[in-house]
C-alpha cells in the first residue's frame, strides 16, 4: 500500500511509519517544514494546504497530528491551540483525500470522546460525553466529513504507554523520586494502550476493509487509577504512598487534571475484538514490562 502519514515524527507516528515500512508499505511523510528526504512532502494546513498531486495514487492517508493534551495547563489560549492543531488540519487533509479519490482516511481521535464514564464500560456504540475534551474530539471527528466518499475511521486512542516518552515519560521521574501516587480517591477507571498495540491496531484497521467509523484503541482491561499507580511504583521498586487529594490536584493542574486524570475512563475495544485483532499487551503488567518502566 502507498500511505501518507501526517504527524509522522510524533510518538505514535514515528513508530507507525517504522512498522509500515517493515511490512513492505510505501510511506510518505507529511511535514510542515521544507522536505529534506525523498519520502517527505511538505504541506501547510494554514496556508497552501496539500500540494497538487501529492495524494495521487495513494491507498490511504493517516492523520495523527495535534498539540499534546498534557503539555501544559489548559488556559483559554492553549485550549484554542489544541483545537486549531486538530480540527483545521484534519479538514484540509479530508478535502485533499476527497479531491484525489484516496479510498481510506484514518483520523486521530481520543477516548476522551466519552467524557466521564464512571463505572460504566463504554464501546463505540455509546454516545459522546460532556466537557472540553469530549467536545473537542467530537469536532475533531466531524472535521473528516469532506472525505465522506472514502472509508473513514476515527482512531479513538487511550493514553499510550511507551518506553520512549508519552505519559510514562512524565510519570517515571516522579515515582522514582518517591512522590508518585494516586490522584483523588484512585477509584476512577484508567484506560490505556501499549505503543506496539496502538501501531498494530492502526495497521489492522488499514488492512480491514470492513472497519469504518469509530474504533476504540484501548487495551481490553482498563484498571482503577489507584491500581495503575501501585503497579507502576512496584515496577520502579518504589511504594505508591503519596495520595494527592482531588481538590489539591485541581488547584495545581486545573481543567487538565480534572479531565485527563480525575475523570473515569472505562473504554472497551469492541470493534477491534470483533474484527479479530489480538492484543500483544492486554494487561497492565504486560504493558509495563514491555515499556521497561
Order of alpha helices (4+ residues) and beta strands (2+ residues): beta-alpha-beta-beta-beta-beta-alpha-alpha-beta-alpha-beta-beta-alpha-beta-beta-alpha-beta-beta-alpha-alpha-alpha-alpha
